[in-house]
Amino acid sequence: MLKTDRYKAFVAYFSAQQPNPVTELHYNSPFELLVAVILSAQCTDKRINQVTPALFNRFPTPESLAASTPDEVYTYIKSVSYPNNKAKHLVGMAKVLVEEFHGVVPSGTDDLQKMPGVGRKTANVISSVVYQEPAIAVDTHVFRVSNRLGLTHHAKTPLATEIQLMKHLPKELLGVAHHWLILHGRYICVARTPKCEICPLTHFCKYFEQMNTETALRKKEQEQLQKAKKLQKSKKLNRLVAQLKKHNMPNTVDIAD
Ligand code: SF4
């Protein structure tokens, strides 16, 4: 199947089934989304949603977070992964947000990345979700699922994945495609053992196609091996019968007769 056909099938399926996917992180403002996305690095959205209500209640604005200390923030986020670093990042981010951007979350990815804790992925999420800019954030799910589906080819880094997806997906779909890939990776195309048996994308998935081809090839090899063994066995048997006959000795075939 051609890559362009895979993209067409991908867009056709998800446009019909999940036309309006949204992030599973809970937030009420760009500032809260920024905080939640920073916290979500290498952690589950479920866990982040457990800690953010109290955090947002205590720090409702960039100014209140900027005036705090990493030690205080830590007490609210200690159950997420890497709480020490994330507490420092949150306070640092809020300080830059207040000092450089007057407390307004910027839309440009370059500006966003000036803040501590905000890398390319986080910047793309904010830019795309909050400002509907044509950007696609590549996290571990997007990276893995794009590769398995065959939407990317030899993409070894998140940046390579991002470039290939941006090249082939229509601009207006980049934001939703990010959610499609994340949700599919989170619930069906999981990292260790993808649930291909319940996946609705098998008809265009490259990984599935390859696995089926490999299984078919292995089956064919097994069948050929069995045939060869049988042939060898019957040849040996024929030789044995011929020898017995040569020496006028009864063989099992004669006895049976
Ligand atoms: S068929 Fe399997 S590998 Fe392909 S997307 Fe679905 S779950 Fe993932």
Boltz pocket constraint, residues with backbone or C-beta under 6 A from the ligand:
constraints:
  - pocket:
      binder: B
      contacts: [[A, 145], [A, 148], [A, 149], [A, 188], [A, 189], [A, 190], [A, 194], [A, 195], [A, 196], [A, 199], [A, 200], [A, 201], [A, 202], [A, 205], [A, 206], [A, 207], [A, 208]]
      max_distance: 6.0
